[in-house]
Amino acid sequence: MKRRLLTQATALVLALGASSATLAQEVTLRLISGFAENGIYVQRLQPWINKVNAEGKGVLQINFIGGPRAIPSFELGNAVKTGVVDMALNTGAFYTNVMPEADFLKLTQIPVAEQRKNGAFDAINKVWNEKGNMQYLARIVENQPFHIYTNKKVDKPDLAGQKIRITPVYRDFFQALNASVITTPPGEVYTALERGVVDGYGWPIGGIFDFNWHEKTKFRIDPGFYDAEVSLIMNLPAYKKLTDAQRNYLQKHLLALEAENTFWARYGAEETARQTKAGIQTISFDAATSKAFRDKAYDIGWAGIQTISFDAATSKAFRDKAYDIGWAGAAKQSPEVAARFKALFSK
């Protein structure tokens, strides 16, 4: 009888030990977003987190803590670097205070899938590991060119006399266009527009409706330039602590998330159409079209956002200037990395 009880007790201990070992293999990563919870970036990420957690029981879980109310956007990069948080949904423009190279990612002209093949992704991680104590996990936003949105009409690529809200993404380019620039996080832009603190702002083609900025915006300048970069980054020591099984599981889901980036081209088209429905007018600057536009614009009370565009040659020069200035600014801050990235990022 005693022998049977001892055998049962031993089996129970072994079972509990096996269960504890299984639980010990599960890791929970804390994730914070540099963008608001109700915005498109978090909305796109949330189903992915749910899928990771549903399929990752016993292996890996992600605890989404929240957005900028948890950690302000411009402080989140340092929180990842120091391990206050394990992961972040962020853009390089928000953590140039950690490493200036973070802003270089806006200059990529090739898709992330190609970056993984041509060595660009590895080159990014070499710099992110060394300078940011981070692992660059995945780029989840592509095909989202930036635009200048303004309440003052222009007839040429010149922002003289305008106060434009920026992040580091736009600083060099907008200053080269003679703008006075003001840095604010996204959550403060609406009030800045409402109070006349700024005349306009830089932002990708998508997302202005998330913040209701369209209510305080009259014009969008075409063409777009650069490519909005929103990515998942991770504290490097936390990444290295993952087991092979956990790292492989996370990588599988990261690649699946990147494979959904075709969404952004469709989304950009939908947002453009949505702006058109809200009253966007395309301006070409010959006399007849300008007059027709003016007449129609006054008829609708300037209620919508009007698109300002240029002829093909001016548009090309506008876009080329953006990249030239972007790379020149990058070279000033980190010449060796800028030269390496330019060869890998450009078409």
C-alpha positions as CSV (number, residue, x, y, z in Angstrom):
1,M,0.0,0.0,0.0
2,K,2.8,2.4,1.0
3,R,4.7,1.5,-2.2
4,R,1.6,2.3,-4.3
5,L,1.1,5.6,-2.6
6,L,4.8,6.5,-3.1
7,T,4.6,5.6,-6.7
8,Q,1.5,7.8,-7.1
9,A,3.1,10.7,-5.3
10,T,6.2,10.3,-7.5
11,A,4.1,10.4,-10.6
12,L,2.3,13.5,-9.4
13,V,5.5,15.3,-8.7
14,L,6.9,14.3,-12.1
15,A,3.7,15.5,-13.7
16,L,3.8,18.8,-11.9
17,G,7.4,19.2,-12.8
18,A,6.6,18.6,-16.5
19,S,3.8,21.1,-16.3
20,S,6.1,23.7,-14.6
21,A,8.7,23.1,-17.3
22,T,6.1,23.7,-20.0
23,L,4.9,26.9,-18.3
24,A,8.5,28.0,-18.0
25,Q,8.8,27.8,-21.8
26,E,6.1,30.4,-22.3
27,V,7.2,34.0,-22.4
28,T,5.0,37.1,-22.3
29,L,6.3,40.2,-24.1
30,R,5.0,43.7,-23.2
31,L,4.2,45.8,-26.3
32,I,3.4,49.5,-26.4
33,S,2.4,51.5,-29.5
34,G,3.8,54.9,-30.4
35,F,0.5,55.5,-32.2
36,A,-3.0,55.9,-30.7
37,E,-5.0,52.8,-30.1
38,N,-7.9,53.9,-32.4
39,G,-5.6,54.5,-35.4
40,I,-5.1,52.3,-38.4
41,Y,-1.7,51.0,-37.4
42,V,-2.9,49.6,-34.1
43,Q,-6.1,48.4,-35.7
44,R,-4.1,46.4,-38.2
45,L,-1.8,45.0,-35.5
46,Q,-4.4,43.9,-33.0
47,P,-5.7,40.9,-35.0
48,W,-2.1,39.8,-35.4
49,I,-1.5,39.9,-31.6
50,N,-4.7,37.9,-31.1
51,K,-3.5,35.3,-33.5
52,V,-0.1,35.1,-32.0
53,N,-1.6,34.6,-28.5
54,A,-4.2,32.1,-29.6
55,E,-1.7,29.9,-31.4
56,G,1.2,30.5,-29.0
57,K,-0.1,29.2,-25.7
58,G,2.8,27.6,-23.9
59,V,5.3,29.3,-26.2
60,L,4.9,33.0,-26.5
61,Q,2.3,35.6,-25.6
62,I,2.1,39.4,-26.3
63,N,0.6,41.7,-23.8
64,F,-0.5,44.9,-25.6
65,I,-0.4,47.6,-22.9
66,G,-1.6,50.6,-24.9
67,G,-0.5,53.6,-26.9
68,P,1.1,57.0,-26.1
69,R,-0.9,57.4,-22.9
70,A,1.2,54.5,-21.5
71,I,4.6,55.9,-22.7
72,P,4.7,59.1,-24.8
73,S,5.6,58.6,-28.5
74,F,9.0,60.3,-28.4
75,E,10.0,58.4,-25.2
76,L,9.1,54.9,-26.4
77,G,12.3,54.3,-28.3
78,N,14.4,54.8,-25.1
79,A,11.9,52.6,-23.2
80,V,12.7,49.7,-25.7
81,K,16.4,50.4,-25.5
82,T,16.5,50.2,-21.7
83,G,14.1,47.3,-21.4
84,V,11.3,49.2,-19.7
85,V,9.1,47.6,-22.4
86,D,10.0,44.5,-24.5
87,M,8.4,45.5,-27.9
88,A,7.1,48.6,-29.6
89,L,5.1,49.5,-32.6
90,N,6.9,52.6,-33.6
91,T,8.4,54.7,-36.4
92,G,12.1,55.7,-36.6
93,A,11.1,59.4,-36.6
94,F,9.9,58.9,-33.0
95,Y,13.3,57.6,-31.6
96,T,16.0,59.7,-33.3
97,N,16.8,60.7,-29.8
98,V,18.1,57.2,-29.3
99,M,19.9,57.0,-32.7
100,P,19.8,59.4,-35.6
101,E,19.9,56.4,-38.1
102,A,16.3,55.5,-37.1
103,D,15.1,58.3,-39.4
104,F,16.9,56.8,-42.4
105,L,14.2,54.1,-42.9
106,K,11.9,56.7,-44.6
107,L,14.3,56.7,-47.5
108,T,13.7,53.1,-48.5
109,Q,12.5,52.7,-52.1
110,I,12.3,48.9,-52.2
111,P,9.8,46.6,-50.4
112,V,10.7,44.9,-47.1
113,A,10.6,41.5,-48.7
114,E,13.5,42.6,-51.0
115,Q,15.3,44.3,-48.1
116,R,15.4,40.8,-46.4
117,K,16.9,39.4,-49.6
118,N,19.5,42.0,-50.5
119,G,21.1,42.4,-47.1
120,A,19.4,45.7,-46.1
121,F,17.5,44.1,-43.3
122,D,20.6,42.5,-41.8
123,A,22.4,45.9,-42.2
124,I,19.6,47.6,-40.3
125,N,19.8,45.1,-37.5
126,K,23.6,45.5,-37.2
127,V,23.1,49.2,-36.6
128,W,20.0,48.8,-34.4
129,N,21.8,46.2,-32.3
130,E,24.9,48.3,-31.8
131,K,23.4,51.7,-31.4
132,G,19.9,51.1,-30.1
133,N,20.2,47.9,-28.1
134,M,17.3,46.8,-30.2
135,Q,16.3,44.1,-32.7
136,Y,14.4,45.4,-35.8
137,L,11.7,42.8,-36.1
138,A,9.4,43.7,-39.0
139,R,8.2,46.6,-41.1
140,I,4.4,46.5,-41.1
141,V,3.6,49.6,-43.2
142,E,4.7,50.3,-46.8
143,N,3.4,52.1,-49.8
144,Q,2.3,55.1,-47.8
145,P,4.0,58.2,-49.2
146,F,4.1,61.3,-47.1
147,H,2.3,64.5,-48.2
148,I,2.2,68.1,-47.1
149,Y,-1.2,69.2,-45.9
150,T,-1.7,72.9,-45.5
151,N,-4.3,75.6,-45.1
152,K,-2.5,78.0,-47.3
153,K,-2.6,77.6,-51.0
154,V,0.7,77.4,-52.9
155,D,1.3,77.5,-56.7
156,K,4.9,76.2,-56.5
157,P,7.0,74.0,-54.2
158,D,7.6,76.8,-51.7
159,L,6.3,76.9,-48.1
160,A,7.7,80.4,-47.3
161,G,5.6,82.0,-44.6
162,Q,4.1,78.8,-43.4
163,K,4.4,77.1,-40.0
164,I,4.4,73.4,-40.6
165,R,4.2,70.6,-38.0
166,I,6.9,68.1,-38.4
167,T,8.7,65.1,-37.0
168,P,12.3,64.5,-37.9
169,V,11.0,62.8,-41.1
170,Y,10.3,66.1,-42.8
171,R,12.6,68.6,-41.1
172,D,15.3,69.0,-43.7
173,F,13.0,68.8,-46.7
174,F,10.5,71.3,-45.3
175,Q,13.1,73.7,-44.2
176,A,14.6,73.5,-47.7
177,L,11.1,74.5,-48.9
178,N,11.4,77.6,-46.7
179,A,8.9,76.5,-44.0
180,S,9.1,77.3,-40.4
181,V,8.9,74.0,-38.6
182,I,7.4,72.9,-35.3
183,T,7.7,69.5,-33.8
184,T,4.7,68.0,-32.0
185,P,3.4,64.5,-31.4
186,P,0.3,63.4,-33.5
187,G,-2.0,63.9,-30.5
188,E,-1.4,67.6,-30.4
189,V,-1.8,68.4,-34.2
190,Y,-5.6,69.0,-34.2
191,T,-5.3,71.6,-31.4
192,A,-2.3,73.2,-33.1
193,L,-4.3,73.5,-36.4
194,E,-7.4,74.8,-34.5
195,R,-5.5,77.5,-32.7
196,G,-3.4,78.5,-35.7
197,V,-0.2,77.4,-34.1
198,V,0.6,75.6,-37.4
199,D,-0.7,76.1,-40.9
200,G,-0.2,72.5,-41.9
201,Y,1.6,69.3,-41.3
202,G,3.4,66.4,-42.9
203,W,1.6,63.0,-42.8
204,P,1.2,59.9,-45.0
205,I,-1.6,59.6,-47.5
206,G,-3.6,57.6,-45.0
207,G,-4.7,58.3,-41.5
208,I,-5.8,61.9,-41.3
209,F,-9.4,60.9,-40.7
210,D,-8.3,58.9,-37.6
211,F,-7.4,62.2,-36.0
212,N,-10.2,64.3,-37.6
213,W,-7.4,66.5,-39.1
214,H,-9.5,66.8,-42.3
215,E,-11.8,69.1,-40.3
216,K,-8.9,71.6,-40.1
217,T,-7.2,71.0,-43.4
218,K,-7.8,72.7,-46.8
219,F,-5.0,71.5,-49.1
220,R,-2.9,68.4,-49.8
221,I,0.2,68.9,-52.0
222,D,1.0,66.2,-54.5
223,P,3.2,64.3,-55.3
224,G,3.9,62.3,-52.2
225,F,7.5,61.6,-51.1
226,Y,9.4,59.1,-49.1
227,D,7.6,56.1,-47.6
228,A,6.1,56.0,-44.2
229,E,7.9,53.4,-42.0
230,V,6.1,51.8,-39.1
231,S,7.7,48.8,-37.6
232,L,8.0,46.4,-34.7
233,I,11.2,46.7,-32.6
234,M,12.3,44.8,-29.6
235,N,14.7,45.2,-26.7
236,L,17.8,43.2,-27.8
237,P,18.5,41.4,-24.4
238,A,14.8,40.4,-24.3
239,Y,15.1,39.1,-27.9
240,K,18.3,37.1,-27.1
241,K,16.6,35.5,-24.1
242,L,14.0,33.9,-26.3
243,T,14.5,30.2,-26.8
244,D,14.9,28.9,-30.4
245,A,11.3,27.7,-30.4
246,Q,10.0,31.1,-29.2
247,R,12.2,33.0,-31.7
248,N,11.2,30.8,-34.6
249,Y,7.5,31.1,-33.6
250,L,7.7,34.9,-33.4
251,Q,9.6,35.0,-36.7
252,K,7.0,32.9,-38.5
253,H,4.3,35.3,-37.5
254,L,6.3,38.4,-38.2
255,L,6.9,37.2,-41.8
256,A,3.1,36.5,-42.1
257,L,2.4,40.0,-40.9
258,E,4.8,41.5,-43.5
259,A,3.1,39.4,-46.2
260,E,-0.1,41.4,-45.6
261,N,1.6,44.7,-46.5
262,T,-0.1,44.6,-49.9
263,F,-3.0,46.1,-47.9
264,W,-1.4,49.5,-47.7
265,A,-1.5,50.2,-51.4
266,R,-5.2,49.5,-51.4
267,Y,-5.7,51.5,-48.2
268,G,-3.8,54.5,-49.8
269,A,-6.1,54.4,-52.8
270,E,-9.2,54.2,-50.5
271,E,-8.0,57.1,-48.4
272,T,-7.4,59.2,-51.5
273,A,-10.9,58.4,-52.7
274,R,-12.2,59.2,-49.3
275,Q,-10.5,62.6,-49.4
276,T,-11.9,63.1,-52.9
277,K,-15.4,62.3,-51.5
278,A,-14.7,64.9,-48.8
279,G,-14.1,67.5,-51.4
280,I,-10.5,67.1,-52.7
281,Q,-9.8,69.0,-55.9
282,T,-6.9,68.4,-58.1
283,I,-5.2,71.6,-59.1
284,S,-3.2,72.0,-62.3
285,F,-1.7,75.4,-62.7
286,D,-2.7,76.5,-66.1
287,A,-5.1,79.5,-66.2
288,A,-8.2,77.6,-67.3
289,T,-8.0,74.9,-64.8
290,S,-7.1,77.3,-62.0
291,K,-10.2,79.4,-62.8
292,A,-12.4,76.3,-62.9
293,F,-11.0,75.1,-59.7
294,R,-11.4,78.5,-58.0
295,D,-15.1,78.7,-59.1
296,K,-16.0,75.3,-57.9
297,A,-14.0,75.6,-54.7
298,Y,-15.8,78.8,-53.7
299,D,-19.1,77.1,-54.6
300,I,-18.5,74.4,-52.1
301,G,-17.2,76.8,-49.5
302,W,-13.7,75.4,-49.4
303,A,-15.3,72.6,-47.3
304,G,-13.0,69.9,-48.4
305,I,-9.3,69.2,-48.8
306,Q,-8.0,70.3,-52.2
307,T,-5.1,68.5,-53.9
308,I,-2.2,70.7,-55.1
309,S,-0.2,69.0,-57.8
310,F,2.5,70.1,-60.3
311,D,3.4,69.1,-63.8
312,A,5.5,66.0,-64.4
313,A,8.9,67.7,-64.5
314,T,8.2,69.7,-61.3
315,S,6.8,66.7,-59.6
316,K,10.0,64.7,-60.4
317,A,12.2,67.5,-59.2
318,F,10.1,67.8,-56.0
319,R,10.5,64.1,-55.2
320,D,14.2,63.9,-56.2
321,K,14.9,66.9,-54.0
322,A,13.2,65.2,-51.1
323,Y,15.5,62.2,-51.4
324,D,18.6,64.2,-52.1
325,I,18.0,66.3,-49.0
326,G,17.1,63.3,-47.0
327,W,20.3,61.4,-47.9
328,A,22.4,64.6,-47.4
329,G,20.9,65.0,-43.9
330,A,21.5,61.3,-43.2
331,A,25.2,61.6,-44.3
332,K,25.7,64.6,-41.9
333,Q,24.5,62.5,-38.9
334,S,26.0,59.1,-39.7
335,P,28.1,59.1,-43.0
336,E,29.2,55.5,-43.0
337,V,25.7,54.1,-42.2
338,A,24.1,56.5,-44.7
339,A,26.4,55.4,-47.5
340,R,25.7,51.7,-46.7
341,F,22.0,52.1,-46.4
342,K,21.7,54.3,-49.6
343,A,23.1,51.5,-51.7
344,L,20.7,49.0,-50.2
345,F,17.5,51.1,-50.0
346,S,17.5,52.8,-53.4
347,K,16.0,51.5,-56.6
